[in-house]
Amino acid sequence: MAETTSKKKGHVDRVACPVAGHTVTCTSKYKPGEEGEDSLSYFACTMEGHCGITMWDPCPLFISYLENKIPKEKK
């Protein structure tokens, strides 16, 4: 019988937010995606909703995490 559980990877990083103008804590979780690449499944920031970014204007930190730029730089 095949194992159905998936291992999620996560990061908690303190990064400089280009919008809020100071260091924020970002939490991200990744799940296995296609072709062995991890894909972002969760993102949260301590300033989320309070930095002035509207719901339809994507957060630059979210985009960086979505593209896996921040975790790859830390390795």
mmCIF file of the N, C-alpha and C atoms, coordinates in Angstrom:
data_MODEL
# 
_entry.id   MODEL 
# 
loop_
_atom_site.group_PDB 
_atom_site.id 
_atom_site.type_symbol 
_atom_site.label_atom_id 
_atom_site.label_alt_id 
_atom_site.label_comp_id 
_atom_site.label_asym_id 
_atom_site.label_entity_id 
_atom_site.label_seq_id 
_atom_site.pdbx_PDB_ins_code 
_atom_site.Cartn_x 
_atom_site.Cartn_y 
_atom_site.Cartn_z 
_atom_site.occupancy 
_atom_site.B_iso_or_equiv 
_atom_site.pdbx_formal_charge 
_atom_site.auth_seq_id 
_atom_site.auth_comp_id 
_atom_site.auth_asym_id 
_atom_site.auth_atom_id 
_atom_site.pdbx_PDB_model_num 
ATOM 1   N N  . MET A 1 1  ? 0.845  -1.177 0.000   1.00 0.00 ? 1  MET A N  1 
ATOM 2   C CA . MET A 1 1  ? 0.000  0.000  0.000   1.00 0.00 ? 1  MET A CA 1 
ATOM 3   C C  . MET A 1 1  ? 0.894  1.245  0.000   1.00 0.00 ? 1  MET A C  1 
ATOM 4   N N  . ALA A 1 2  ? 0.569  2.214  -0.820  1.00 0.00 ? 2  ALA A N  1 
ATOM 5   C CA . ALA A 1 2  ? 1.372  3.433  -0.927  1.00 0.00 ? 2  ALA A CA 1 
ATOM 6   C C  . ALA A 1 2  ? 1.111  4.362  0.247   1.00 0.00 ? 2  ALA A C  1 
ATOM 7   N N  . GLU A 1 3  ? 2.150  5.048  0.637   1.00 0.00 ? 3  GLU A N  1 
ATOM 8   C CA . GLU A 1 3  ? 2.021  6.019  1.728   1.00 0.00 ? 3  GLU A CA 1 
ATOM 9   C C  . GLU A 1 3  ? 1.382  7.296  1.179   1.00 0.00 ? 3  GLU A C  1 
ATOM 10  N N  . THR A 1 4  ? 0.360  7.809  1.865   1.00 0.00 ? 4  THR A N  1 
ATOM 11  C CA . THR A 1 4  ? -0.381 8.957  1.342   1.00 0.00 ? 4  THR A CA 1 
ATOM 12  C C  . THR A 1 4  ? -0.038 10.258 2.063   1.00 0.00 ? 4  THR A C  1 
ATOM 13  N N  . THR A 1 5  ? 0.804  10.215 3.069   1.00 0.00 ? 5  THR A N  1 
ATOM 14  C CA . THR A 1 5  ? 1.151  11.449 3.771   1.00 0.00 ? 5  THR A CA 1 
ATOM 15  C C  . THR A 1 5  ? 2.200  12.206 2.983   1.00 0.00 ? 5  THR A C  1 
ATOM 16  N N  . SER A 1 6  ? 2.143  13.511 3.049   1.00 0.00 ? 6  SER A N  1 
ATOM 17  C CA . SER A 1 6  ? 3.142  14.331 2.375   1.00 0.00 ? 6  SER A CA 1 
ATOM 18  C C  . SER A 1 6  ? 3.918  15.112 3.418   1.00 0.00 ? 6  SER A C  1 
ATOM 19  N N  . LYS A 1 7  ? 5.192  15.295 3.146   1.00 0.00 ? 7  LYS A N  1 
ATOM 20  C CA . LYS A 1 7  ? 6.035  16.042 4.070   1.00 0.00 ? 7  LYS A CA 1 
ATOM 21  C C  . LYS A 1 7  ? 6.046  17.502 3.636   1.00 0.00 ? 7  LYS A C  1 
ATOM 22  N N  . LYS A 1 8  ? 5.619  18.368 4.527   1.00 0.00 ? 8  LYS A N  1 
ATOM 23  C CA . LYS A 1 8  ? 5.646  19.796 4.230   1.00 0.00 ? 8  LYS A CA 1 
ATOM 24  C C  . LYS A 1 8  ? 6.923  20.386 4.794   1.00 0.00 ? 8  LYS A C  1 
ATOM 25  N N  . LYS A 1 9  ? 7.496  21.290 4.057   1.00 0.00 ? 9  LYS A N  1 
ATOM 26  C CA . LYS A 1 9  ? 8.666  22.023 4.511   1.00 0.00 ? 9  LYS A CA 1 
ATOM 27  C C  . LYS A 1 9  ? 8.204  23.416 4.876   1.00 0.00 ? 9  LYS A C  1 
ATOM 28  N N  . GLY A 1 10 ? 8.868  24.019 5.819   1.00 0.00 ? 10 GLY A N  1 
ATOM 29  C CA . GLY A 1 10 ? 8.478  25.361 6.210   1.00 0.00 ? 10 GLY A CA 1 
ATOM 30  C C  . GLY A 1 10 ? 9.666  26.227 6.545   1.00 0.00 ? 10 GLY A C  1 
ATOM 31  N N  . HIS A 1 11 ? 9.429  27.513 6.527   1.00 0.00 ? 11 HIS A N  1 
ATOM 32  C CA . HIS A 1 11 ? 10.446 28.500 6.875   1.00 0.00 ? 11 HIS A CA 1 
ATOM 33  C C  . HIS A 1 11 ? 9.807  29.571 7.739   1.00 0.00 ? 11 HIS A C  1 
ATOM 34  N N  . VAL A 1 12 ? 10.546 30.048 8.702   1.00 0.00 ? 12 VAL A N  1 
ATOM 35  C CA . VAL A 1 12 ? 10.190 31.264 9.426   1.00 0.00 ? 12 VAL A CA 1 
ATOM 36  C C  . VAL A 1 12 ? 11.400 32.161 9.261   1.00 0.00 ? 12 VAL A C  1 
ATOM 37  N N  . ASP A 1 13 ? 11.206 33.267 8.554   1.00 0.00 ? 13 ASP A N  1 
ATOM 38  C CA . ASP A 1 13 ? 12.302 34.168 8.223   1.00 0.00 ? 13 ASP A CA 1 
ATOM 39  C C  . ASP A 1 13 ? 12.000 35.584 8.665   1.00 0.00 ? 13 ASP A C  1 
ATOM 40  N N  . ARG A 1 14 ? 13.043 36.302 9.053   1.00 0.00 ? 14 ARG A N  1 
ATOM 41  C CA . ARG A 1 14 ? 12.924 37.736 9.312   1.00 0.00 ? 14 ARG A CA 1 
ATOM 42  C C  . ARG A 1 14 ? 13.597 38.440 8.140   1.00 0.00 ? 14 ARG A C  1 
ATOM 43  N N  . VAL A 1 15 ? 12.803 39.191 7.394   1.00 0.00 ? 15 VAL A N  1 
ATOM 44  C CA . VAL A 1 15 ? 13.300 39.857 6.189   1.00 0.00 ? 15 VAL A CA 1 
ATOM 45  C C  . VAL A 1 15 ? 12.870 41.321 6.185   1.00 0.00 ? 15 VAL A C  1 
ATOM 46  N N  . ALA A 1 16 ? 13.601 42.114 5.433   1.00 0.00 ? 16 ALA A N  1 
ATOM 47  C CA . ALA A 1 16 ? 13.266 43.531 5.293   1.00 0.00 ? 16 ALA A CA 1 
ATOM 48  C C  . ALA A 1 16 ? 12.120 43.674 4.307   1.00 0.00 ? 16 ALA A C  1 
ATOM 49  N N  . CYS A 1 17 ? 11.036 44.270 4.759   1.00 0.00 ? 17 CYS A N  1 
ATOM 50  C CA . CYS A 1 17 ? 9.878  44.475 3.895   1.00 0.00 ? 17 CYS A CA 1 
ATOM 51  C C  . CYS A 1 17 ? 10.047 45.782 3.125   1.00 0.00 ? 17 CYS A C  1 
ATOM 52  N N  . PRO A 1 18 ? 9.981  45.733 1.790   1.00 0.00 ? 18 PRO A N  1 
ATOM 53  C CA . PRO A 1 18 ? 10.118 46.955 1.002   1.00 0.00 ? 18 PRO A CA 1 
ATOM 54  C C  . PRO A 1 18 ? 8.925  47.896 1.119   1.00 0.00 ? 18 PRO A C  1 
ATOM 55  N N  . VAL A 1 19 ? 7.798  47.400 1.630   1.00 0.00 ? 19 VAL A N  1 
ATOM 56  C CA . VAL A 1 19 ? 6.588  48.218 1.760   1.00 0.00 ? 19 VAL A CA 1 
ATOM 57  C C  . VAL A 1 19 ? 6.474  48.801 3.162   1.00 0.00 ? 19 VAL A C  1 
ATOM 58  N N  . ALA A 1 20 ? 6.590  47.946 4.186   1.00 0.00 ? 20 ALA A N  1 
ATOM 59  C CA . ALA A 1 20 ? 6.462  48.416 5.571   1.00 0.00 ? 20 ALA A CA 1 
ATOM 60  C C  . ALA A 1 20 ? 7.678  49.225 6.003   1.00 0.00 ? 20 ALA A C  1 
ATOM 61  N N  . GLY A 1 21 ? 8.835  48.952 5.388   1.00 0.00 ? 21 GLY A N  1 
ATOM 62  C CA . GLY A 1 21 ? 10.033 49.732 5.688   1.00 0.00 ? 21 GLY A CA 1 
ATOM 63  C C  . GLY A 1 21 ? 10.809 49.257 6.905   1.00 0.00 ? 21 GLY A C  1 
ATOM 64  N N  . HIS A 1 22 ? 10.512 48.067 7.403   1.00 0.00 ? 22 HIS A N  1 
ATOM 65  C CA . HIS A 1 22 ? 11.265 47.510 8.523   1.00 0.00 ? 22 HIS A CA 1 
ATOM 66  C C  . HIS A 1 22 ? 11.256 45.996 8.443   1.00 0.00 ? 22 HIS A C  1 
ATOM 67  N N  . THR A 1 23 ? 11.905 45.350 9.389   1.00 0.00 ? 23 THR A N  1 
ATOM 68  C CA . THR A 1 23 ? 11.988 43.891 9.385   1.00 0.00 ? 23 THR A CA 1 
ATOM 69  C C  . THR A 1 23 ? 10.672 43.274 9.837   1.00 0.00 ? 23 THR A C  1 
ATOM 70  N N  . VAL A 1 24 ? 10.232 42.267 9.113   1.00 0.00 ? 24 VAL A N  1 
ATOM 71  C CA . VAL A 1 24 ? 9.002  41.548 9.435   1.00 0.00 ? 24 VAL A CA 1 
ATOM 72  C C  . VAL A 1 24 ? 9.309  40.055 9.517   1.00 0.00 ? 24 VAL A C  1 
ATOM 73  N N  . THR A 1 25 ? 8.444  39.326 10.189  1.00 0.00 ? 25 THR A N  1 
ATOM 74  C CA . THR A 1 25 ? 8.585  37.871 10.263  1.00 0.00 ? 25 THR A CA 1 
ATOM 75  C C  . THR A 1 25 ? 7.610  37.238 9.284   1.00 0.00 ? 25 THR A C  1 
ATOM 76  N N  . CYS A 1 26 ? 8.148  36.410 8.398   1.00 0.00 ? 26 CYS A N  1 
ATOM 77  C CA . CYS A 1 26 ? 7.338  35.719 7.404   1.00 0.00 ? 26 CYS A CA 1 
ATOM 78  C C  . CYS A 1 26 ? 7.358  34.225 7.684   1.00 0.00 ? 26 CYS A C  1 
ATOM 79  N N  . THR A 1 27 ? 6.202  33.609 7.626   1.00 0.00 ? 27 THR A N  1 
ATOM 80  C CA . THR A 1 27 ? 6.072  32.169 7.792   1.00 0.00 ? 27 THR A CA 1 
ATOM 81  C C  . THR A 1 27 ? 5.579  31.597 6.477   1.00 0.00 ? 27 THR A C  1 
ATOM 82  N N  . SER A 1 28 ? 6.272  30.576 5.999   1.00 0.00 ? 28 SER A N  1 
ATOM 83  C CA . SER A 1 28 ? 5.866  29.943 4.746   1.00 0.00 ? 28 SER A CA 1 
ATOM 84  C C  . SER A 1 28 ? 5.911  28.434 4.904   1.00 0.00 ? 28 SER A C  1 
ATOM 85  N N  . LYS A 1 29 ? 5.033  27.767 4.183   1.00 0.00 ? 29 LYS A N  1 
ATOM 86  C CA . LYS A 1 29 ? 5.016  26.303 4.153   1.00 0.00 ? 29 LYS A CA 1 
ATOM 87  C C  . LYS A 1 29 ? 4.975  25.872 2.701   1.00 0.00 ? 29 LYS A C  1 
ATOM 88  N N  . TYR A 1 30 ? 5.690  24.805 2.408   1.00 0.00 ? 30 TYR A N  1 
ATOM 89  C CA . TYR A 1 30 ? 5.790  24.283 1.054   1.00 0.00 ? 30 TYR A CA 1 
ATOM 90  C C  . TYR A 1 30 ? 5.370  22.827 1.031   1.00 0.00 ? 30 TYR A C  1 
ATOM 91  N N  . LYS A 1 31 ? 4.767  22.415 -0.067  1.00 0.00 ? 31 LYS A N  1 
ATOM 92  C CA . LYS A 1 31 ? 4.419  21.009 -0.254  1.00 0.00 ? 31 LYS A CA 1 
ATOM 93  C C  . LYS A 1 31 ? 5.071  20.542 -1.550  1.00 0.00 ? 31 LYS A C  1 
ATOM 94  N N  . PRO A 1 32 ? 5.311  19.255 -1.657  1.00 0.00 ? 32 PRO A N  1 
ATOM 95  C CA . PRO A 1 32 ? 5.923  18.745 -2.889  1.00 0.00 ? 32 PRO A CA 1 
ATOM 96  C C  . PRO A 1 32 ? 5.036  19.047 -4.092  1.00 0.00 ? 32 PRO A C  1 
ATOM 97  N N  . GLY A 1 33 ? 5.660  19.572 -5.123  1.00 0.00 ? 33 GLY A N  1 
ATOM 98  C CA . GLY A 1 33 ? 4.918  19.899 -6.334  1.00 0.00 ? 33 GLY A CA 1 
ATOM 99  C C  . GLY A 1 33 ? 5.321  18.983 -7.471  1.00 0.00 ? 33 GLY A C  1 
ATOM 100 N N  . GLU A 1 34 ? 5.044  19.422 -8.664  1.00 0.00 ? 34 GLU A N  1 
ATOM 101 C CA . GLU A 1 34 ? 5.375  18.644 -9.853  1.00 0.00 ? 34 GLU A CA 1 
ATOM 102 C C  . GLU A 1 34 ? 6.878  18.623 -10.083 1.00 0.00 ? 34 GLU A C  1 
ATOM 103 N N  . GLU A 1 35 ? 7.358  17.529 -10.611 1.00 0.00 ? 35 GLU A N  1 
ATOM 104 C CA . GLU A 1 35 ? 8.757  17.361 -10.986 1.00 0.00 ? 35 GLU A CA 1 
ATOM 105 C C  . GLU A 1 35 ? 9.716  17.600 -9.821  1.00 0.00 ? 35 GLU A C  1 
ATOM 106 N N  . GLY A 1 36 ? 9.271  17.309 -8.605  1.00 0.00 ? 36 GLY A N  1 
ATOM 107 C CA . GLY A 1 36 ? 10.146 17.431 -7.441  1.00 0.00 ? 36 GLY A CA 1 
ATOM 108 C C  . GLY A 1 36 ? 10.327 18.838 -6.907  1.00 0.00 ? 36 GLY A C  1 
ATOM 109 N N  . GLU A 1 37 ? 9.743  19.821 -7.548  1.00 0.00 ? 37 GLU A N  1 
ATOM 110 C CA . GLU A 1 37 ? 9.843  21.207 -7.071  1.00 0.00 ? 37 GLU A CA 1 
ATOM 111 C C  . GLU A 1 37 ? 8.833  21.440 -5.958  1.00 0.00 ? 37 GLU A C  1 
ATOM 112 N N  . ASP A 1 38 ? 9.240  22.153 -4.929  1.00 0.00 ? 38 ASP A N  1 
ATOM 113 C CA . ASP A 1 38 ? 8.312  22.513 -3.862  1.00 0.00 ? 38 ASP A CA 1 
ATOM 114 C C  . ASP A 1 38 ? 7.445  23.682 -4.308  1.00 0.00 ? 38 ASP A C  1 
ATOM 115 N N  . SER A 1 39 ? 6.190  23.687 -3.862  1.00 0.00 ? 39 SER A N  1 
ATOM 116 C CA . SER A 1 39 ? 5.307  24.804 -4.190  1.00 0.00 ? 39 SER A CA 1 
ATOM 117 C C  . SER A 1 39 ? 4.757  25.400 -2.892  1.00 0.00 ? 39 SER A C  1 
ATOM 118 N N  . LEU A 1 40 ? 4.617  26.702 -2.881  1.00 0.00 ? 40 LEU A N  1 
ATOM 119 C CA . LEU A 1 40 ? 4.144  27.425 -1.710  1.00 0.00 ? 40 LEU A CA 1 
ATOM 120 C C  . LEU A 1 40 ? 2.694  27.059 -1.419  1.00 0.00 ? 40 LEU A C  1 
ATOM 121 N N  . SER A 1 41 ? 2.430  26.647 -0.173  1.00 0.00 ? 41 SER A N  1 
ATOM 122 C CA . SER A 1 41 ? 1.056  26.296 0.198   1.00 0.00 ? 41 SER A CA 1 
ATOM 123 C C  . SER A 1 41 ? 0.500  27.210 1.285   1.00 0.00 ? 41 SER A C  1 
ATOM 124 N N  . TYR A 1 42 ? 1.369  28.009 1.928   1.00 0.00 ? 42 TYR A N  1 
ATOM 125 C CA . TYR A 1 42 ? 0.916  28.912 2.998   1.00 0.00 ? 42 TYR A CA 1 
ATOM 126 C C  . TYR A 1 42 ? 1.927  30.046 3.124   1.00 0.00 ? 42 TYR A C  1 
ATOM 127 N N  . PHE A 1 43 ? 1.421  31.268 3.324   1.00 0.00 ? 43 PHE A N  1 
ATOM 128 C CA . PHE A 1 43 ? 2.287  32.426 3.549   1.00 0.00 ? 43 PHE A CA 1 
ATOM 129 C C  . PHE A 1 43 ? 1.606  33.371 4.525   1.00 0.00 ? 43 PHE A C  1 
ATOM 130 N N  . ALA A 1 44 ? 2.359  33.845 5.501   1.00 0.00 ? 44 ALA A N  1 
ATOM 131 C CA . ALA A 1 44 ? 1.843  34.843 6.439   1.00 0.00 ? 44 ALA A CA 1 
ATOM 132 C C  . ALA A 1 44 ? 2.980  35.767 6.837   1.00 0.00 ? 44 ALA A C  1 
ATOM 133 N N  . CYS A 1 45 ? 2.625  36.997 7.124   1.00 0.00 ? 45 CYS A N  1 
ATOM 134 C CA . CYS A 1 45 ? 3.595  38.013 7.509   1.00 0.00 ? 45 CYS A CA 1 
ATOM 135 C C  . CYS A 1 45 ? 3.032  38.765 8.717   1.00 0.00 ? 45 CYS A C  1 
ATOM 136 N N  . THR A 1 46 ? 3.909  39.201 9.616   1.00 0.00 ? 46 THR A N  1 
ATOM 137 C CA . THR A 1 46 ? 3.442  39.905 10.812  1.00 0.00 ? 46 THR A CA 1 
ATOM 138 C C  . THR A 1 46 ? 2.774  41.236 10.484  1.00 0.00 ? 46 THR A C  1 
ATOM 139 N N  . MET A 1 47 ? 3.007  41.776 9.310   1.00 0.00 ? 47 MET A N  1 
ATOM 140 C CA . MET A 1 47 ? 2.382  43.045 8.911   1.00 0.00 ? 47 MET A CA 1 
ATOM 141 C C  . MET A 1 47 ? 1.241  42.838 7.914   1.00 0.00 ? 47 MET A C  1 
ATOM 142 N N  . GLU A 1 48 ? 0.896  41.581 7.636   1.00 0.00 ? 48 GLU A N  1 
ATOM 143 C CA . GLU A 1 48 ? -0.128 41.271 6.637   1.00 0.00 ? 48 GLU A CA 1 
ATOM 144 C C  . GLU A 1 48 ? -1.427 42.017 6.937   1.00 0.00 ? 48 GLU A C  1 
ATOM 145 N N  . GLY A 1 49 ? -1.880 42.795 5.969   1.00 0.00 ? 49 GLY A N  1 
ATOM 146 C CA . GLY A 1 49 ? -3.107 43.560 6.130   1.00 0.00 ? 49 GLY A CA 1 
ATOM 147 C C  . GLY A 1 49 ? -2.916 44.925 6.764   1.00 0.00 ? 49 GLY A C  1 
ATOM 148 N N  . HIS A 1 50 ? -1.733 45.179 7.306   1.00 0.00 ? 50 HIS A N  1 
ATOM 149 C CA . HIS A 1 50 ? -1.472 46.462 7.968   1.00 0.00 ? 50 HIS A CA 1 
ATOM 150 C C  . HIS A 1 50 ? -0.390 47.278 7.269   1.00 0.00 ? 50 HIS A C  1 
ATOM 151 N N  . CYS A 1 51 ? 0.085  46.788 6.131   1.00 0.00 ? 51 CYS A N  1 
ATOM 152 C CA . CYS A 1 51 ? 1.180  47.479 5.432   1.00 0.00 ? 51 CYS A CA 1 
ATOM 153 C C  . CYS A 1 51 ? 0.670  48.401 4.337   1.00 0.00 ? 51 CYS A C  1 
ATOM 154 N N  . GLY A 1 52 ? -0.630 48.365 4.061   1.00 0.00 ? 52 GLY A N  1 
ATOM 155 C CA . GLY A 1 52 ? -1.201 49.237 3.039   1.00 0.00 ? 52 GLY A CA 1 
ATOM 156 C C  . GLY A 1 52 ? -1.395 48.574 1.693   1.00 0.00 ? 52 GLY A C  1 
ATOM 157 N N  . ILE A 1 53 ? -0.966 47.330 1.555   1.00 0.00 ? 53 ILE A N  1 
ATOM 158 C CA . ILE A 1 53 ? -1.154 46.633 0.287   1.00 0.00 ? 53 ILE A CA 1 
ATOM 159 C C  . ILE A 1 53 ? -2.591 46.116 0.230   1.00 0.00 ? 53 ILE A C  1 
ATOM 160 N N  . THR A 1 54 ? -3.262 46.429 -0.859  1.00 0.00 ? 54 THR A N  1 
ATOM 161 C CA . THR A 1 54 ? -4.650 45.993 -1.012  1.00 0.00 ? 54 THR A CA 1 
ATOM 162 C C  . THR A 1 54 ? -4.712 44.532 -1.438  1.00 0.00 ? 54 THR A C  1 
ATOM 163 N N  . MET A 1 55 ? -5.869 43.923 -1.289  1.00 0.00 ? 55 MET A N  1 
ATOM 164 C CA . MET A 1 55 ? -6.048 42.505 -1.591  1.00 0.00 ? 55 MET A CA 1 
ATOM 165 C C  . MET A 1 55 ? -5.704 42.162 -3.047  1.00 0.00 ? 55 MET A C  1 
ATOM 166 N N  . TRP A 1 56 ? -5.951 43.068 -3.972  1.00 0.00 ? 56 TRP A N  1 
ATOM 167 C CA . TRP A 1 56 ? -5.722 42.765 -5.386  1.00 0.00 ? 56 TRP A CA 1 
ATOM 168 C C  . TRP A 1 56 ? -4.328 43.163 -5.861  1.00 0.00 ? 56 TRP A C  1 
ATOM 169 N N  . ASP A 1 57 ? -3.537 43.788 -4.993  1.00 0.00 ? 57 ASP A N  1 
ATOM 170 C CA . ASP A 1 57 ? -2.175 44.179 -5.348  1.00 0.00 ? 57 ASP A CA 1 
ATOM 171 C C  . ASP A 1 57 ? -1.213 43.250 -4.609  1.00 0.00 ? 57 ASP A C  1 
ATOM 172 N N  . PRO A 1 58 ? -0.567 42.316 -5.281  1.00 0.00 ? 58 PRO A N  1 
ATOM 173 C CA . PRO A 1 58 ? 0.224  41.313 -4.568  1.00 0.00 ? 58 PRO A CA 1 
ATOM 174 C C  . PRO A 1 58 ? 1.409  41.889 -3.791  1.00 0.00 ? 58 PRO A C  1 
ATOM 175 N N  . CYS A 1 59 ? 1.628  41.327 -2.635  1.00 0.00 ? 59 CYS A N  1 
ATOM 176 C CA . CYS A 1 59 ? 2.743  41.690 -1.758  1.00 0.00 ? 59 CYS A CA 1 
ATOM 177 C C  . CYS A 1 59 ? 4.055  41.248 -2.406  1.00 0.00 ? 59 CYS A C  1 
ATOM 178 N N  . PRO A 1 60 ? 5.081  42.108 -2.448  1.00 0.00 ? 60 PRO A N  1 
ATOM 179 C CA . PRO A 1 60 ? 6.359  41.710 -3.053  1.00 0.00 ? 60 PRO A CA 1 
ATOM 180 C C  . PRO A 1 60 ? 7.037  40.564 -2.300  1.00 0.00 ? 60 PRO A C  1 
ATOM 181 N N  . LEU A 1 61 ? 6.838  40.485 -0.985  1.00 0.00 ? 61 LEU A N  1 
ATOM 182 C CA . LEU A 1 61 ? 7.406  39.365 -0.232  1.00 0.00 ? 61 LEU A CA 1 
ATOM 183 C C  . LEU A 1 61 ? 6.693  38.066 -0.594  1.00 0.00 ? 61 LEU A C  1 
ATOM 184 N N  . PHE A 1 62 ? 5.362  38.121 -0.744  1.00 0.00 ? 62 PHE A N  1 
ATOM 185 C CA . PHE A 1 62 ? 4.600  36.932 -1.148  1.00 0.00 ? 62 PHE A CA 1 
ATOM 186 C C  . PHE A 1 62 ? 5.082  36.439 -2.509  1.00 0.00 ? 62 PHE A C  1 
ATOM 187 N N  . ILE A 1 63 ? 5.292  37.361 -3.439  1.00 0.00 ? 63 ILE A N  1 
ATOM 188 C CA . ILE A 1 63 ? 5.763  36.987 -4.773  1.00 0.00 ? 63 ILE A CA 1 
ATOM 189 C C  . ILE A 1 63 ? 7.136  36.343 -4.689  1.00 0.00 ? 63 ILE A C  1 
ATOM 190 N N  . SER A 1 64 ? 8.030  36.894 -3.854  1.00 0.00 ? 64 SER A N  1 
ATOM 191 C CA . SER A 1 64 ? 9.366  36.308 -3.691  1.00 0.00 ? 64 SER A CA 1 
ATOM 192 C C  . SER A 1 64 ? 9.292  34.898 -3.124  1.00 0.00 ? 64 SER A C  1 
ATOM 193 N N  . TYR A 1 65 ? 8.436  34.695 -2.136  1.00 0.00 ? 65 TYR A N  1 
ATOM 194 C CA . TYR A 1 65 ? 8.271  33.356 -1.569  1.00 0.00 ? 65 TYR A CA 1 
ATOM 195 C C  . TYR A 1 65 ? 7.625  32.418 -2.581  1.00 0.00 ? 65 TYR A C  1 
ATOM 196 N N  . LEU A 1 66 ? 6.668  32.924 -3.338  1.00 0.00 ? 66 LEU A N  1 
ATOM 197 C CA . LEU A 1 66 ? 5.998  32.121 -4.357  1.00 0.00 ? 66 LEU A CA 1 
ATOM 198 C C  . LEU A 1 66 ? 7.011  31.614 -5.384  1.00 0.00 ? 66 LEU A C  1 
ATOM 199 N N  . GLU A 1 67 ? 7.975  32.449 -5.708  1.00 0.00 ? 67 GLU A N  1 
ATOM 200 C CA . GLU A 1 67 ? 9.019  32.083 -6.666  1.00 0.00 ? 67 GLU A CA 1 
ATOM 201 C C  . GLU A 1 67 ? 10.187 31.389 -5.975  1.00 0.00 ? 67 GLU A C  1 
ATOM 202 N N  . ASN A 1 68 ? 10.077 31.143 -4.659  1.00 0.00 ? 68 ASN A N  1 
ATOM 203 C CA . ASN A 1 68 ? 11.119 30.479 -3.864  1.00 0.00 ? 68 ASN A CA 1 
ATOM 204 C C  . ASN A 1 68 ? 12.438 31.244 -3.830  1.00 0.00 ? 68 ASN A C  1 
ATOM 205 N N  . LYS A 1 69 ? 12.425 32.540 -4.044  1.00 0.00 ? 69 LYS A N  1 
ATOM 206 C CA . LYS A 1 69 ? 13.655 33.312 -4.041  1.00 0.00 ? 69 LYS A CA 1 
ATOM 207 C C  . LYS A 1 69 ? 14.251 33.454 -2.633  1.00 0.00 ? 69 LYS A C  1 
ATOM 208 N N  . ILE A 1 70 ? 13.423 33.757 -1.657  1.00 0.00 ? 70 ILE A N  1 
ATOM 209 C CA . ILE A 1 70 ? 13.952 34.003 -0.314  1.00 0.00 ? 70 ILE A CA 1 
ATOM 210 C C  . ILE A 1 70 ? 14.507 32.735 0.315   1.00 0.00 ? 70 ILE A C  1 
ATOM 211 N N  . PRO A 1 71 ? 13.779 31.609 0.329   1.00 0.00 ? 71 PRO A N  1 
ATOM 212 C CA . PRO A 1 71 ? 14.376 30.406 0.920   1.00 0.00 ? 71 PRO A CA 1 
ATOM 213 C C  . PRO A 1 71 ? 15.641 29.937 0.189   1.00 0.00 ? 71 PRO A C  1 
ATOM 214 N N  . LYS A 1 72 ? 15.696 30.055 -1.142  1.00 0.00 ? 72 LYS A N  1 
ATOM 215 C CA . LYS A 1 72 ? 16.873 29.628 -1.875  1.00 0.00 ? 72 LYS A CA 1 
ATOM 216 C C  . LYS A 1 72 ? 18.096 30.467 -1.546  1.00 0.00 ? 72 LYS A C  1 
ATOM 217 N N  . GLU A 1 73 ? 17.899 31.765 -1.289  1.00 0.00 ? 73 GLU A N  1 
ATOM 218 C CA . GLU A 1 73 ? 19.010 32.637 -0.946  1.00 0.00 ? 73 GLU A CA 1 
ATOM 219 C C  . GLU A 1 73 ? 19.599 32.266 0.408   1.00 0.00 ? 73 GLU A C  1 
ATOM 220 N N  . LYS A 1 74 ? 18.778 31.743 1.313   1.00 0.00 ? 74 LYS A N  1 
ATOM 221 C CA . LYS A 1 74 ? 19.231 31.425 2.665   1.00 0.00 ? 74 LYS A CA 1 
ATOM 222 C C  . LYS A 1 74 ? 19.984 30.109 2.739   1.00 0.00 ? 74 LYS A C  1 
ATOM 223 N N  . LYS A 1 75 ? 19.899 29.281 1.714   1.00 0.00 ? 75 LYS A N  1 
ATOM 224 C CA . LYS A 1 75 ? 20.544 27.961 1.755   1.00 0.00 ? 75 LYS A CA 1 
ATOM 225 C C  . LYS A 1 75 ? 22.036 28.081 1.584   1.00 0.00 ? 75 LYS A C  1 
# 
